[in-house]
Amino acid sequence: MRTTIQYLLGVLLITICISVLVACGSSDSPSSNTPDQIITSIDPALPQFDDIFAYCQAMELLNQPEHNYTGESLPNIVAEALQQILSQANQLPTTWDPGRISWRCMANSVYACFPQNNLECNVKLNFSRKATPEVQAYCQQNPNSIKIPESVVLQKSPYHWHCDGNSPMIKSQRFNADQAGFNSAMWFLIESPPET
């Protein structure tokens, strides 16, 4: 009996020693959380800009401003320029609200957009020539329709659709995409003011 107890105590002691050695060994190895092993997605510091035109000149192509733009969210000069452009083109909406203006950088320049005619600014066009399920369903229910409503086509499609019998068909192209893939008819170049 005594021999058995001594044997069990010996096994227990060996197990404890092995556990201690493993723990010590693991503490000597580099941890996955040590600072030199942490992978970060933070980019190196970028120059800060509070002038929208200098910002876009430097950034070239951006769908929206990033953290290194520190100026006004919508400078008055941009809102006033877009209002003038739309007025000259007879596109100025009766419900003009500068708070709805979007701006972005493209080709090292400032572009601005005001949503209208049920079209939003920040929607990229989808040039797939395959009819969506909504368009297919409309033609099934309205065969030979000469025009499928905008609410069914949706603004992502650059095409005019009609129904040939029960089959959706592209009639013509209504929108073009700019360099970034947005509706080019909605985005306007805002000229940088002359230097004084």
C-alpha positions as CSV (number, residue, x, y, z in Angstrom):
1,M,0.0,0.0,0.0
2,R,2.8,2.4,1.0
3,T,4.6,1.6,-2.3
4,T,1.4,2.5,-4.3
5,I,1.0,5.8,-2.5
6,Q,4.6,6.7,-3.1
7,Y,4.2,5.8,-6.7
8,L,1.1,8.0,-7.1
9,L,2.9,10.9,-5.3
10,G,5.8,10.6,-7.6
11,V,3.6,10.7,-10.7
12,L,1.8,13.8,-9.3
13,L,5.1,15.5,-8.6
14,I,6.4,14.8,-12.1
15,T,3.2,16.1,-13.6
16,I,3.5,19.4,-11.6
17,C,7.1,19.8,-12.7
18,I,6.2,19.3,-16.3
19,S,3.4,21.9,-16.1
20,V,5.8,24.4,-14.5
21,L,8.4,23.9,-17.2
22,V,5.8,24.3,-20.0
23,A,4.6,27.5,-18.4
24,C,8.1,28.9,-18.1
25,G,8.9,28.0,-21.6
26,S,5.8,29.7,-23.0
27,S,6.6,32.9,-21.1
28,D,10.1,33.0,-22.7
29,S,8.6,32.8,-26.2
30,P,7.4,36.0,-27.9
31,S,3.8,36.7,-27.3
32,S,1.5,37.3,-30.2
33,N,0.5,40.5,-28.5
34,T,4.0,42.0,-28.2
35,P,4.2,45.5,-29.7
36,D,6.7,44.5,-32.5
37,Q,4.3,41.9,-33.7
38,I,1.1,43.9,-33.7
39,I,-0.1,44.5,-37.3
40,T,-1.8,47.9,-37.6
41,S,-3.9,49.2,-40.5
42,I,-3.1,52.8,-39.6
43,D,-1.4,54.6,-42.5
44,P,1.7,56.8,-42.0
45,A,0.8,60.3,-41.1
46,L,-0.6,62.2,-44.1
47,P,-0.4,66.0,-44.6
48,Q,-3.4,67.8,-43.1
49,F,-5.5,70.1,-45.4
50,D,-8.1,72.6,-44.4
51,D,-8.5,73.9,-48.0
52,I,-10.8,71.8,-50.1
53,F,-9.1,72.6,-53.4
54,A,-5.6,71.9,-52.1
55,Y,-6.9,68.7,-50.6
56,C,-8.3,67.3,-53.8
57,Q,-5.3,68.5,-55.7
58,A,-3.2,66.3,-53.5
59,M,-5.5,63.3,-53.0
60,E,-6.5,62.9,-56.7
61,L,-9.4,60.5,-56.4
62,L,-11.6,60.0,-53.3
63,N,-15.3,59.1,-52.9
64,Q,-15.4,61.0,-49.6
65,P,-13.0,63.1,-47.5
66,E,-10.7,61.2,-45.1
67,H,-9.3,62.1,-41.7
68,N,-6.6,64.3,-43.1
69,Y,-9.2,66.9,-44.4
70,T,-9.7,69.3,-41.5
71,G,-11.7,72.0,-43.3
72,E,-15.4,72.8,-43.3
73,S,-17.6,69.8,-44.1
74,L,-19.1,71.9,-46.9
75,P,-17.3,75.2,-47.7
76,N,-19.7,78.0,-48.8
77,I,-17.7,78.5,-52.0
78,V,-18.6,75.0,-53.1
79,A,-22.3,75.4,-52.3
80,E,-22.5,78.8,-54.0
81,A,-20.7,77.5,-57.1
82,L,-22.9,74.5,-57.5
83,Q,-26.0,76.6,-57.0
84,Q,-24.8,78.9,-59.8
85,I,-24.0,75.9,-62.1
86,L,-27.4,74.3,-61.7
87,S,-29.2,77.7,-62.1
88,Q,-27.4,78.4,-65.4
89,A,-28.4,74.8,-66.6
90,N,-32.0,75.3,-65.5
91,Q,-31.6,72.4,-63.1
92,L,-31.8,74.3,-59.8
93,P,-34.5,72.6,-57.7
94,T,-37.2,74.7,-56.0
95,T,-36.3,73.0,-52.7
96,W,-32.7,74.1,-52.6
97,D,-30.9,72.8,-49.4
98,P,-27.1,73.1,-49.4
99,G,-27.1,70.6,-46.5
100,R,-27.8,67.8,-49.1
101,I,-24.8,68.6,-51.3
102,S,-22.1,65.9,-51.6
103,W,-18.6,66.5,-52.7
104,R,-15.6,64.4,-53.6
105,C,-12.2,64.5,-55.3
106,M,-11.7,63.3,-58.9
107,A,-8.9,64.1,-61.3
108,N,-7.2,66.3,-58.6
109,S,-10.3,68.5,-58.6
110,V,-13.4,69.2,-56.5
111,Y,-16.7,67.8,-57.8
112,A,-20.1,68.4,-56.2
113,C,-23.6,67.0,-56.6
114,F,-27.1,67.8,-55.5
115,P,-29.7,64.9,-55.4
116,Q,-32.7,65.4,-57.6
117,N,-35.3,63.7,-59.8
118,N,-35.3,60.8,-57.3
119,L,-31.6,60.2,-58.0
120,E,-29.1,60.1,-55.2
121,C,-25.5,61.4,-55.6
122,N,-23.5,58.5,-54.0
123,V,-24.7,55.7,-56.1
124,K,-22.4,53.9,-58.6
125,L,-23.8,52.8,-61.9
126,N,-24.2,49.1,-62.6
127,F,-23.6,48.4,-66.3
128,S,-24.9,44.8,-66.2
129,R,-27.3,44.2,-69.2
130,K,-29.1,41.5,-67.2
131,A,-32.5,42.6,-66.1
132,T,-33.1,42.6,-62.3
133,P,-35.8,40.4,-60.8
134,E,-37.9,43.6,-60.3
135,V,-37.7,44.4,-64.0
136,Q,-38.5,40.9,-65.1
137,A,-41.5,40.8,-62.8
138,Y,-42.8,44.1,-64.2
139,C,-42.7,42.7,-67.8
140,Q,-44.5,39.6,-66.7
141,Q,-47.3,41.7,-65.3
142,N,-47.2,44.4,-67.9
143,P,-46.3,42.9,-71.3
144,N,-45.3,45.2,-74.2
145,S,-44.8,48.2,-71.9
146,I,-42.9,50.8,-73.9
147,K,-41.2,52.1,-70.7
148,I,-40.5,50.6,-67.4
149,P,-40.9,53.1,-64.5
150,E,-37.8,54.6,-62.9
151,S,-39.0,53.2,-59.5
152,V,-38.7,49.7,-61.0
153,V,-35.5,50.1,-63.0
154,L,-33.7,51.8,-60.0
155,Q,-31.0,54.4,-60.4
156,K,-28.1,52.0,-60.5
157,S,-29.0,51.0,-64.0
158,P,-27.7,53.4,-66.7
159,Y,-30.3,52.0,-69.2
160,H,-33.8,52.7,-70.3
161,W,-35.8,49.4,-70.3
162,H,-39.0,48.3,-72.0
163,C,-40.9,45.1,-72.3
164,D,-40.9,43.1,-75.5
165,G,-43.8,40.9,-74.7
166,N,-42.9,39.5,-71.3
167,S,-39.2,39.9,-71.9
168,P,-37.2,43.0,-70.6
169,M,-35.1,44.7,-73.2
170,I,-32.7,47.6,-73.2
171,K,-34.0,50.5,-75.2
172,S,-31.2,53.0,-74.8
173,Q,-28.5,54.2,-72.4
174,R,-29.6,57.1,-70.2
175,F,-26.5,57.7,-68.0
176,N,-22.8,57.7,-68.4
177,A,-20.3,57.0,-65.6
178,D,-17.5,59.2,-64.6
179,Q,-14.0,58.1,-63.7
180,A,-15.1,56.9,-60.3
181,G,-18.3,55.1,-61.6
182,F,-20.9,57.7,-60.6
183,N,-23.5,59.3,-62.8
184,S,-21.5,61.9,-64.7
185,A,-24.7,64.0,-65.3
186,M,-25.1,64.7,-61.6
187,W,-21.5,65.6,-60.6
188,F,-20.1,69.1,-61.5
189,L,-16.6,70.4,-61.5
190,I,-16.1,73.2,-59.0
191,E,-13.4,75.5,-60.2
192,S,-10.8,76.6,-57.8
193,P,-11.0,80.3,-57.1
194,P,-8.2,82.4,-58.6
195,E,-5.3,83.1,-56.3
196,T,-5.1,86.6,-55.0
